[in-house]
Amino acid sequence: RPTGAVRPLLHRIVDEDPSVMREGLLPQLLVPVDQPSFEALQAAFASSAATSLRHGFLKLVLNQLEVLKLAQLLWPLSAWEAALRDGWSRQLSQDEASKMSILELLSKRETGAAAGRDYGRLFDDFAAAWNALVTAIRAGGVANALYRREADCHPVEPADMPVIDRECKVSMCCIDGTGEGNLKNLLQLFLQMLGRAQNQFLAEITQLVEQNAALQALNVGGGAVDLGKRTPLLQLNHAHVLLDVSSVNESLEALKASMLDFSCSGGAGRRVQYDFAGIEASMATRLLTGTTLVDFDPRHIVPFPFGGEAMQQTYALGKDKDLGLLEAVSKAVKQDPLPSLDSVRGEPHLAEPHRARVMLDLLELVMHDVTKARPDPRTLLEEFCRDCSHGSKTPLQRKALACAAKSGVELRHIRSLYEAVEEMAADAVLGSKAARDRTVPGRFNKLLPCVTAVADAACQSFGQIYRDLPAAADEATTMKAGLLWMEPALKRFIYRDLRETSMLKPDDPLWTCAAYRFPWHGGDDVDFDSAAISSLPFPQEALAHVDPEGDQRAELLRCAVDDGEAVLVEHAVALWVELRKRLGA
């Protein structure tokens, strides 16, 4: 008991008023008062069957705490993935992502589109959520069951799941379908698992609406709460999720603490009373306002767009699907030939292959945005880049944007500019054997038997289907037209598609690629009907190179000759070298 001049009022009353002791009032003054706690709230709620029946939504929340504990991890994972796309989409190559740590990535962040966000905090929140999820999966229970259900085929075992920090590789922290083993899909699995946890919780709510006053008051099913609305997994924003573990005010712990705001002392101060109706109404508002189902349509779950790979992806524009980027740009903004092609080809800055590649990466980024924005075709390229913060991330990008070749170029010329620069870059990196060996993977660089005869047949056949060929053209004219038309398309195909990360196989038929993948100049519509394909045979002389004991292989080759599909992707470089000789290069 305190002594001295200043003592609490209660102590002074006990010491100075004899009646307190005489009449036995002291025990009543010192009655212990219960403190509100979440555990006591749960016990009080469970003790009354009528209360549980009347407040079904609150009962669901209290019963699904483990699911909510997982669902609150969705936003930190999703927010980092979105930030990575916004800050480094088409800026970071796949090779760089596999070798660079997050620490290095953050230290190299420059101004431009990456400015204005605390990427370090976003990653730290991401790592904390990832590690919490890995810990929960390893512990078994609800998390492990949800993971096993999502990863039903060859899952990564929990013990093999990495714990991450800023030293981990960038490729681990993005949706990358080309990574090492099953780990390449782990982030996507985690996102889908947590999204389904949210969907599972929301699905159970829909069964309660008719009997629950709190849900009816919130107008669940309409207004601000529409549990039928779906948001694609990679388009989630903060309002779409149930909870956010990285937010002080929006985590599950904050939600549980807020429930205690609806409590007061009961009779004689002995028992805490909880306002379950108030708690339920508050929980409905906090959890459901703006929240949507997560849509897992695979068309919307696309891998991280690495730099230099825009041309390998497909695009949709209105009703048109599976378009190449150049096709999509032509449909979004009418394209015209660039009037100053000679100035582009003579631009000193673009003579260096790596500088030309920087320009191509920049133009791919611009074309991607053009397909989304559909701007005025006469908008200047420089103006569009400035408005979209393109071209300012690195010194090389700034120099590319400042070079004379792009002066006065409008968006209606962007395809023509891209094709000219790509041809220059392809010439530079494929011009010598040593350069080709460095650029083209060995599996795509095989000798072609009877290459002269194949080139003759190809020039003749492509010349015959060239749309501007004069009607009375002789054989020499026809072959020259085919050569001039096919050589740049084959060259750009090699430069663009035959990479280490290519999805093409060495034994894919080359003429099929000519029909569907060759970047024909100006977007020529090439009519590869069956007659055209069958006129591109692999010469019969090639059968002399077949092992005579390999009867089955010989028969397969004869069939391929008949189908015109025995010239393979692995022969593309050898064929192009022969065509290049015919041009005098």
C-alpha positions as CSV (number, residue, x, y, z in Angstrom):
1,R,0.0,0.0,0.0
2,P,1.5,3.4,-1.0
3,T,2.5,5.9,1.7
4,G,3.3,9.5,1.5
5,A,1.4,12.7,0.7
6,V,-0.2,11.5,-2.5
7,R,-2.2,8.3,-2.2
8,P,-5.0,6.9,-4.4
9,L,-8.5,7.8,-3.2
10,L,-9.4,4.1,-2.5
11,H,-6.4,3.8,-0.1
12,R,-7.4,7.0,1.7
13,I,-11.0,5.8,2.2
14,V,-9.9,2.4,3.6
15,D,-7.4,4.1,6.0
16,E,-9.5,7.0,7.2
17,D,-13.1,5.6,7.3
18,P,-13.5,3.1,10.1
19,S,-16.9,2.0,8.8
20,V,-15.2,0.4,5.8
21,M,-13.7,-2.3,8.0
22,R,-16.5,-2.3,10.6
23,E,-19.2,-3.0,8.1
24,G,-17.3,-5.5,5.9
25,L,-17.2,-3.2,2.8
26,L,-13.6,-3.9,1.9
27,P,-14.2,-7.3,0.1
28,Q,-16.8,-5.6,-2.1
29,L,-14.4,-2.7,-3.0
30,L,-11.8,-5.2,-4.1
31,V,-13.9,-7.4,-6.3
32,P,-11.7,-8.7,-9.2
33,V,-12.9,-7.5,-12.7
34,D,-12.7,-9.8,-15.7
35,Q,-10.8,-8.4,-18.7
36,P,-12.1,-8.9,-22.2
37,S,-10.2,-11.4,-24.2
38,F,-10.6,-13.2,-27.5
39,E,-10.6,-16.6,-25.8
40,A,-13.3,-15.5,-23.4
41,L,-15.3,-14.1,-26.3
42,Q,-15.1,-17.4,-28.1
43,A,-16.2,-19.3,-25.0
44,A,-19.1,-17.0,-24.3
45,F,-20.3,-17.3,-27.9
46,A,-20.0,-21.1,-27.9
47,S,-21.9,-21.4,-24.6
48,S,-25.2,-20.3,-26.1
49,A,-26.7,-22.4,-28.9
50,A,-29.3,-19.6,-29.5
51,T,-26.6,-17.0,-30.0
52,S,-24.7,-19.3,-32.4
53,L,-27.9,-19.8,-34.4
54,R,-28.8,-16.2,-34.5
55,H,-25.4,-15.0,-35.6
56,G,-24.4,-17.5,-38.2
57,F,-21.9,-15.3,-40.0
58,L,-19.9,-14.6,-36.8
59,K,-20.0,-18.4,-36.1
60,L,-18.5,-19.0,-39.5
61,V,-15.7,-16.4,-38.8
62,L,-14.9,-18.0,-35.5
63,N,-14.9,-21.5,-37.0
64,Q,-12.8,-20.5,-40.0
65,L,-9.9,-18.7,-38.3
66,E,-7.4,-21.1,-39.8
67,V,-8.7,-20.4,-43.3
68,L,-8.6,-16.6,-42.6
69,K,-5.1,-16.9,-41.2
70,L,-4.1,-18.3,-44.6
71,A,-6.2,-15.9,-46.7
72,Q,-4.5,-12.9,-45.1
73,L,-1.3,-14.0,-46.8
74,L,-2.7,-13.6,-50.4
75,W,-2.3,-9.8,-50.7
76,P,1.5,-9.6,-49.8
77,L,2.3,-12.3,-52.4
78,S,0.0,-10.8,-55.0
79,A,1.2,-7.2,-54.3
80,W,4.9,-8.1,-54.9
81,E,4.2,-10.0,-58.0
82,A,2.2,-7.0,-59.4
83,A,4.9,-4.6,-58.4
84,L,7.6,-6.7,-60.1
85,R,5.6,-6.6,-63.3
86,D,5.0,-2.9,-63.1
87,G,8.6,-2.1,-62.3
88,W,10.6,-4.6,-64.4
89,S,8.2,-6.0,-67.0
90,R,10.1,-6.5,-70.2
91,Q,13.1,-4.8,-68.6
92,L,14.6,-7.9,-67.0
93,S,15.8,-10.8,-69.1
94,Q,15.1,-14.4,-68.0
95,D,18.9,-15.0,-67.7
96,E,19.2,-12.0,-65.4
97,A,16.3,-13.2,-63.3
98,S,17.9,-16.6,-62.7
99,K,21.2,-15.1,-61.6
100,M,20.3,-11.8,-59.9
101,S,19.3,-11.7,-56.2
102,I,16.4,-9.5,-55.0
103,L,19.0,-7.5,-53.1
104,E,20.8,-6.7,-56.4
105,L,17.5,-6.0,-58.1
106,L,16.5,-3.5,-55.5
107,S,19.9,-1.8,-55.5
108,K,19.7,-1.3,-59.3
109,R,16.3,0.2,-59.2
110,E,16.3,3.5,-61.1
111,T,13.8,6.3,-61.7
112,G,10.9,6.1,-64.0
113,A,8.1,3.6,-63.8
114,A,9.7,2.0,-60.7
115,A,9.7,5.2,-58.8
116,G,7.1,6.0,-56.2
117,R,6.9,2.6,-54.6
118,D,8.7,1.1,-51.6
119,Y,9.8,-2.0,-53.3
120,G,12.0,-3.1,-50.4
121,R,9.0,-3.0,-48.0
122,L,6.8,-4.8,-50.6
123,F,9.4,-7.6,-50.9
124,D,9.9,-7.9,-47.2
125,D,6.1,-8.3,-46.7
126,F,6.2,-10.9,-49.5
127,A,9.0,-12.8,-47.9
128,A,7.3,-12.8,-44.5
129,A,4.0,-14.1,-46.0
130,W,5.9,-16.7,-48.1
131,N,7.8,-18.0,-45.0
132,A,4.7,-18.0,-42.8
133,L,2.9,-20.1,-45.5
134,V,5.8,-22.5,-45.8
135,T,5.8,-22.9,-42.0
136,A,2.0,-23.5,-42.0
137,I,2.2,-26.1,-44.7
138,R,5.0,-27.9,-42.9
139,A,2.9,-28.0,-39.7
140,G,0.1,-29.9,-41.4
141,G,-3.5,-29.1,-40.8
142,V,-5.6,-26.9,-43.0
143,A,-2.7,-25.3,-44.9
144,N,-1.2,-28.7,-45.8
145,A,-4.5,-30.0,-46.9
146,L,-5.2,-27.0,-49.1
147,Y,-1.7,-27.2,-50.6
148,R,-2.0,-31.0,-51.4
149,R,-5.3,-30.4,-53.1
150,E,-3.8,-27.6,-55.2
151,A,-0.6,-29.4,-56.1
152,D,-2.1,-32.8,-56.7
153,C,0.5,-33.8,-59.3
154,H,4.2,-34.0,-58.3
155,P,4.1,-31.4,-55.5
156,V,7.2,-29.9,-53.9
157,E,7.5,-31.6,-50.6
158,P,7.1,-29.1,-47.7
159,A,10.6,-29.9,-46.4
160,D,12.0,-28.9,-49.8
161,M,10.2,-25.5,-49.9
162,P,12.8,-22.7,-49.6
163,V,12.6,-20.0,-46.9
164,I,13.4,-16.8,-48.7
165,D,15.0,-13.4,-48.0
166,R,16.6,-10.7,-50.1
167,E,19.4,-13.1,-51.1
168,C,17.1,-15.4,-53.1
169,K,17.0,-15.2,-56.9
170,V,14.4,-13.0,-58.7
171,S,13.1,-16.0,-60.7
172,M,11.9,-17.6,-57.4
173,C,9.7,-14.6,-56.7
174,C,7.8,-14.3,-60.0
175,I,5.6,-16.6,-62.0
176,D,8.2,-18.2,-64.3
177,G,7.2,-21.4,-66.1
178,T,10.8,-22.1,-67.2
179,G,12.6,-22.3,-63.9
180,E,14.2,-25.3,-62.2
181,G,12.0,-28.4,-61.6
182,N,8.8,-28.0,-59.7
183,L,10.0,-24.9,-57.8
184,K,9.2,-22.9,-61.0
185,N,5.5,-23.2,-60.2
186,L,5.7,-22.7,-56.4
187,L,4.6,-19.0,-56.3
188,Q,1.7,-19.7,-58.7
189,L,0.6,-22.7,-56.6
190,F,0.8,-20.5,-53.4
191,L,-1.3,-17.7,-55.1
192,Q,-3.9,-20.2,-56.3
193,M,-4.0,-22.0,-53.0
194,L,-4.6,-18.8,-51.0
195,G,-7.1,-17.5,-53.6
196,R,-9.1,-20.7,-53.2
197,A,-9.0,-20.3,-49.5
198,Q,-10.7,-16.9,-49.9
199,N,-13.2,-18.4,-52.4
200,Q,-14.0,-21.2,-50.0
201,F,-14.8,-18.8,-47.2
202,L,-17.0,-16.6,-49.5
203,A,-18.9,-19.6,-50.9
204,E,-20.0,-20.5,-47.4
205,I,-21.3,-17.0,-46.7
206,T,-23.7,-17.1,-49.6
207,Q,-25.6,-19.8,-47.8
208,L,-26.2,-17.6,-44.8
209,V,-27.5,-14.4,-46.4
210,E,-31.3,-15.1,-46.1
211,Q,-31.1,-15.9,-42.4
212,N,-28.5,-13.3,-41.3
213,A,-29.4,-9.7,-40.4
214,A,-25.8,-8.4,-40.6
215,L,-25.4,-9.7,-44.2
216,Q,-28.8,-8.4,-45.3
217,A,-28.0,-5.0,-43.8
218,L,-24.8,-4.9,-45.8
219,N,-26.7,-5.8,-49.0
220,V,-24.6,-8.8,-49.7
221,G,-25.2,-9.8,-53.3
222,G,-25.4,-6.3,-54.5
223,G,-24.1,-2.8,-53.8
224,A,-20.6,-2.8,-52.4
225,V,-20.6,-6.5,-51.7
226,D,-21.1,-8.7,-54.7
227,L,-20.0,-12.2,-53.9
228,G,-20.6,-13.3,-57.5
229,K,-18.0,-11.0,-58.9
230,R,-14.7,-12.5,-60.0
231,T,-11.3,-10.8,-60.3
232,P,-8.5,-12.5,-62.3
233,L,-5.7,-13.7,-59.9
234,L,-3.1,-11.4,-61.4
235,Q,-5.4,-8.3,-61.3
236,L,-6.3,-8.3,-57.6
237,N,-6.0,-5.1,-55.7
238,H,-6.1,-4.4,-52.0
239,A,-9.8,-4.0,-51.9
240,H,-10.5,-7.5,-53.3
241,V,-9.0,-9.5,-50.5
242,L,-10.4,-10.5,-47.1
243,L,-7.5,-9.5,-44.9
244,D,-3.9,-8.4,-45.2
245,V,-1.3,-9.7,-42.8
246,S,1.1,-6.9,-43.8
247,S,-1.3,-4.2,-42.6
248,V,-1.4,-3.2,-38.9
249,N,-5.2,-2.5,-39.2
250,E,-6.2,-5.2,-41.6
251,S,-4.6,-8.4,-40.3
252,L,-6.4,-11.3,-38.6
253,E,-4.9,-10.2,-35.3
254,A,-6.3,-6.7,-35.8
255,L,-9.7,-8.2,-36.7
256,K,-9.7,-10.2,-33.5
257,A,-8.7,-7.2,-31.4
258,S,-11.5,-5.1,-32.9
259,M,-14.1,-7.6,-31.7
260,L,-13.2,-6.7,-28.1
261,D,-14.3,-3.1,-28.8
262,F,-17.9,-4.5,-28.4
263,S,-17.5,-5.5,-24.8
264,C,-18.5,-4.1,-21.4
265,S,-18.6,-5.1,-17.7
266,G,-21.7,-6.9,-16.4
267,G,-23.4,-7.0,-13.0
268,A,-21.1,-6.2,-10.0
269,G,-18.3,-5.9,-12.5
270,R,-17.6,-9.6,-12.5
271,R,-18.5,-10.7,-16.0
272,V,-17.7,-9.1,-19.4
273,Q,-20.6,-8.8,-21.7
274,Y,-20.1,-9.1,-25.5
275,D,-22.3,-7.4,-28.1
276,F,-22.4,-10.2,-30.6
277,A,-24.8,-8.4,-33.0
278,G,-22.4,-5.4,-33.1
279,I,-19.4,-7.7,-33.6
280,E,-21.1,-9.5,-36.4
281,A,-22.1,-6.3,-38.2
282,S,-18.5,-5.0,-37.9
283,M,-17.0,-8.2,-39.1
284,A,-19.3,-8.3,-42.2
285,T,-18.3,-4.7,-43.1
286,R,-14.5,-5.2,-42.6
287,L,-14.3,-8.6,-44.3
288,L,-16.7,-8.3,-47.2
289,T,-16.8,-4.7,-48.5
290,G,-15.1,-4.8,-52.0
291,T,-14.0,-8.5,-51.6
292,T,-14.5,-10.6,-54.7
293,L,-14.0,-14.2,-55.7
294,V,-10.6,-15.0,-57.3
295,D,-10.7,-16.1,-61.0
296,F,-8.2,-18.8,-62.0
297,D,-8.9,-18.8,-65.7
298,P,-5.5,-19.9,-67.1
299,R,-5.7,-17.4,-69.9
300,H,-5.1,-14.7,-67.4
301,I,-2.3,-16.4,-65.5
302,V,0.6,-15.5,-67.8
303,P,4.3,-15.9,-66.9
304,F,6.3,-12.9,-66.0
305,P,7.0,-10.9,-69.2
306,F,10.8,-11.1,-69.4
307,G,12.7,-8.7,-71.7
308,G,13.2,-9.8,-75.2
309,E,10.3,-12.3,-75.2
310,A,7.4,-10.2,-76.3
311,M,7.6,-11.6,-79.7
312,Q,7.2,-15.2,-78.5
313,Q,3.9,-14.4,-76.7
314,T,0.4,-14.2,-78.2
315,Y,-2.1,-11.4,-77.7
316,A,-5.8,-10.9,-77.9
317,L,-7.4,-7.8,-79.5
318,G,-11.2,-7.8,-79.4
319,K,-12.4,-11.0,-81.1
320,D,-9.0,-11.7,-82.6
321,K,-7.0,-14.2,-80.5
322,D,-3.5,-15.7,-80.6
323,L,-2.1,-12.7,-82.5
324,G,1.7,-12.0,-82.7
325,L,2.7,-8.7,-81.3
326,L,3.3,-7.1,-84.7
327,E,-0.1,-8.4,-85.9
328,A,-1.8,-7.0,-82.8
329,V,-0.1,-3.6,-83.3
330,S,-1.3,-3.5,-86.9
331,K,-4.9,-4.1,-85.8
332,A,-4.7,-1.6,-82.9
333,V,-3.2,1.2,-85.0
334,K,-3.1,1.3,-88.8
335,Q,0.5,0.9,-89.9
336,D,2.3,2.5,-92.8
337,P,5.9,2.0,-94.1
338,L,8.5,4.2,-92.6
339,P,9.5,6.9,-95.2
340,S,13.0,7.2,-93.9
341,L,14.3,3.6,-93.8
342,D,17.7,4.6,-95.2
343,S,18.3,6.9,-92.3
344,V,17.5,4.1,-89.9
345,R,19.8,1.7,-91.6
346,G,22.6,4.3,-91.6
347,E,22.1,5.2,-87.9
348,P,25.6,4.8,-86.2
349,H,24.0,4.2,-82.8
350,L,22.2,1.1,-84.1
351,A,25.2,-0.4,-85.7
352,E,26.2,-2.0,-82.4
353,P,24.1,-5.2,-81.8
354,H,23.6,-4.6,-78.1
355,R,22.3,-1.1,-78.8
356,A,20.0,-2.4,-81.5
357,R,18.7,-4.9,-79.0
358,V,18.0,-2.1,-76.5
359,M,16.0,-0.3,-79.1
360,L,14.1,-3.5,-80.0
361,D,13.2,-4.1,-76.3
362,L,12.0,-0.5,-76.0
363,L,9.9,-0.8,-79.2
364,E,8.4,-4.1,-78.0
365,L,7.4,-2.4,-74.7
366,V,5.9,0.5,-76.7
367,M,4.0,-1.8,-79.1
368,H,2.6,-3.8,-76.1
369,D,1.2,-0.6,-74.7
370,V,-0.1,0.6,-78.0
371,T,-2.2,-2.6,-78.2
372,K,-3.8,-1.6,-74.9
373,A,-4.2,2.2,-75.4
374,R,-4.9,2.3,-79.1
375,P,-3.6,5.9,-79.4
376,D,-3.8,8.3,-82.4
377,P,-1.7,6.8,-85.2
378,R,0.0,10.2,-85.7
379,T,1.2,10.4,-82.1
380,L,5.0,10.8,-82.1
381,L,6.9,7.9,-80.7
382,E,8.9,10.2,-78.5
383,E,5.8,11.8,-77.1
384,F,4.1,8.4,-76.4
385,C,7.3,7.2,-74.6
386,R,7.4,10.3,-72.5
387,D,3.7,9.9,-71.5
388,C,4.2,6.3,-70.6
389,S,7.6,6.7,-68.8
390,H,9.3,4.5,-71.4
391,G,12.9,4.9,-72.3
392,S,14.2,6.5,-69.1
393,K,15.2,3.5,-67.0
394,T,18.8,3.1,-68.3
395,P,21.4,5.3,-70.1
396,L,21.2,3.0,-73.2
397,Q,17.4,3.4,-73.3
398,R,17.8,7.2,-73.1
399,K,20.3,7.1,-75.9
400,A,18.1,4.9,-78.0
401,L,15.2,7.3,-77.6
402,A,17.4,10.2,-78.5
403,C,19.0,8.8,-81.6
404,A,18.2,10.4,-84.9
405,A,16.6,7.3,-86.4
406,K,13.5,7.8,-84.4
407,S,13.2,11.5,-85.0
408,G,9.7,12.3,-86.4
409,V,8.6,8.6,-86.2
410,E,4.9,8.3,-85.5
411,L,3.1,5.3,-84.0
412,R,1.8,4.4,-87.4
413,H,5.4,3.7,-88.4
414,I,6.4,1.7,-85.3
415,R,6.1,-1.7,-87.0
416,S,8.2,-0.7,-90.0
417,L,10.9,0.8,-87.6
418,Y,10.9,-2.4,-85.6
419,E,11.4,-4.6,-88.7
420,A,14.2,-2.4,-89.9
421,V,16.1,-2.4,-86.6
422,E,15.5,-6.2,-86.1
423,E,17.0,-6.9,-89.5
424,M,20.1,-4.8,-88.6
425,A,20.5,-6.6,-85.3
426,A,20.1,-10.0,-87.0
427,D,22.7,-9.1,-89.7
428,A,25.1,-8.1,-86.9
429,V,24.8,-11.2,-84.7
430,L,24.5,-13.8,-87.6
431,G,26.9,-12.3,-90.0
432,S,29.9,-14.5,-89.2
433,K,30.2,-18.2,-88.2
434,A,31.7,-17.2,-84.8
435,A,28.9,-14.8,-84.1
436,R,26.3,-17.5,-85.2
437,D,27.9,-20.1,-82.9
438,R,27.6,-17.6,-80.0
439,T,24.1,-16.6,-80.7
440,V,22.3,-19.8,-81.9
441,P,22.1,-22.8,-79.6
442,G,23.9,-25.9,-81.1
443,R,20.7,-27.9,-81.3
444,F,19.4,-25.4,-83.9
445,N,22.6,-25.2,-85.9
446,K,22.9,-28.5,-87.8
447,L,24.2,-29.2,-91.3
448,L,21.6,-29.6,-94.1
449,P,22.3,-32.3,-96.6
450,C,22.0,-31.2,-100.2
451,V,21.6,-27.6,-99.1
452,T,22.0,-26.2,-102.6
453,A,19.1,-28.3,-104.0
454,V,17.0,-27.3,-100.9
455,A,17.7,-23.6,-101.5
456,D,16.8,-23.9,-105.2
457,A,13.5,-25.6,-104.4
458,A,12.7,-23.1,-101.7
459,C,13.5,-20.0,-103.8
460,Q,11.4,-21.5,-106.7
461,S,8.5,-22.3,-104.4
462,F,8.4,-19.1,-102.4
463,G,8.8,-17.1,-105.6
464,Q,5.7,-18.8,-107.1
465,I,3.6,-17.8,-104.1
466,Y,5.0,-14.2,-103.8
467,R,2.0,-12.0,-104.4
468,D,3.8,-9.3,-106.4
469,L,5.4,-11.8,-108.8
470,P,4.7,-10.7,-112.5
471,A,2.4,-13.1,-114.3
472,A,4.9,-13.8,-117.1
473,A,8.0,-14.1,-114.8
474,D,10.6,-16.6,-116.0
475,E,12.3,-19.1,-113.7
476,A,15.2,-16.8,-112.8
477,T,12.9,-13.9,-111.9
478,T,10.8,-16.3,-109.9
479,M,13.8,-17.6,-108.0
480,K,15.1,-14.1,-107.3
481,A,11.7,-13.0,-106.0
482,G,11.6,-16.0,-103.7
483,L,15.1,-15.3,-102.5
484,L,14.6,-11.6,-101.7
485,W,11.3,-12.4,-99.9
486,M,12.4,-15.5,-97.9
487,E,16.0,-14.5,-96.8
488,P,15.0,-11.6,-94.4
489,A,12.1,-13.5,-93.0
490,L,14.2,-16.6,-92.3
491,K,17.0,-14.4,-90.8
492,R,14.7,-12.6,-88.5
493,F,13.0,-16.0,-87.5
494,I,16.5,-17.3,-86.5
495,Y,17.3,-14.2,-84.5
496,R,13.9,-14.0,-82.8
497,D,13.0,-17.6,-82.1
498,L,16.0,-19.8,-82.0
499,R,17.2,-19.1,-78.4
500,E,18.0,-21.2,-75.4
501,T,14.5,-20.6,-74.0
502,S,12.8,-21.4,-77.3
503,M,9.7,-23.7,-77.2
504,L,10.5,-24.9,-80.7
505,K,12.0,-28.3,-81.1
506,P,15.0,-29.0,-83.5
507,D,12.9,-31.6,-85.4
508,D,9.9,-29.3,-85.9
509,P,9.2,-28.9,-89.7
510,L,10.7,-25.6,-90.9
511,W,8.0,-25.0,-93.6
512,T,5.3,-25.1,-90.9
513,C,7.2,-22.4,-89.1
514,A,7.3,-20.5,-92.4
515,A,3.6,-20.5,-92.5
516,Y,2.9,-19.6,-88.9
517,R,6.0,-18.0,-87.3
518,F,8.2,-16.4,-90.0
519,P,8.1,-12.6,-89.6
520,W,7.3,-11.8,-93.2
521,H,8.2,-8.2,-94.1
522,G,5.3,-5.7,-93.6
523,G,3.0,-8.4,-92.4
524,D,2.4,-10.0,-95.8
525,D,-0.5,-12.4,-95.7
526,V,1.1,-15.6,-97.0
527,D,-1.2,-18.2,-98.4
528,F,0.4,-21.5,-97.6
529,D,-2.1,-23.9,-99.1
530,S,-1.3,-27.6,-99.5
531,A,0.0,-27.0,-103.0
532,A,2.6,-24.5,-101.8
533,I,3.7,-26.7,-98.9
534,S,4.1,-29.8,-101.2
535,S,6.2,-27.8,-103.5
536,L,8.9,-27.4,-100.8
537,P,10.3,-30.9,-100.7
538,F,13.4,-32.2,-99.1
539,P,15.3,-33.4,-102.2
540,Q,15.3,-37.1,-102.9
541,E,19.1,-37.0,-103.0
542,A,19.0,-36.7,-99.2
543,L,17.9,-40.3,-99.0
544,A,21.4,-41.3,-99.9
545,H,22.5,-40.0,-96.5
546,V,20.1,-42.3,-94.7
547,D,21.5,-45.4,-93.0
548,P,20.5,-48.3,-95.4
549,E,19.9,-50.5,-92.4
550,G,17.4,-48.1,-91.0
551,D,14.4,-49.1,-93.1
552,Q,11.9,-47.5,-90.8
553,R,13.8,-44.2,-90.7
554,A,14.0,-44.2,-94.5
555,E,10.3,-44.8,-94.8
556,L,9.6,-42.0,-92.5
557,L,11.9,-39.7,-94.5
558,R,10.1,-40.6,-97.7
559,C,6.8,-39.7,-96.1
560,A,8.3,-36.4,-94.9
561,V,9.5,-35.7,-98.5
562,D,6.0,-36.4,-99.8
563,D,4.5,-34.0,-97.2
564,G,7.1,-31.4,-97.8
565,E,8.1,-31.4,-94.1
566,A,11.6,-32.9,-94.0
567,V,13.4,-29.6,-93.8
568,L,13.6,-29.1,-90.0
569,V,14.1,-26.1,-87.7
570,E,17.6,-27.4,-86.9
571,H,18.5,-26.7,-90.6
572,A,17.3,-23.1,-90.6
573,V,20.8,-21.6,-90.1
574,A,22.4,-23.7,-92.8
575,L,19.7,-22.8,-95.3
576,W,20.0,-19.1,-94.4
577,V,23.8,-19.1,-94.9
578,E,23.2,-20.6,-98.4
579,L,20.6,-17.9,-99.2
580,R,23.0,-15.2,-97.9
581,K,25.7,-16.4,-100.3
582,R,23.3,-16.0,-103.2
583,L,22.8,-12.4,-102.2
584,G,26.5,-11.8,-102.5
585,A,27.0,-11.3,-98.7
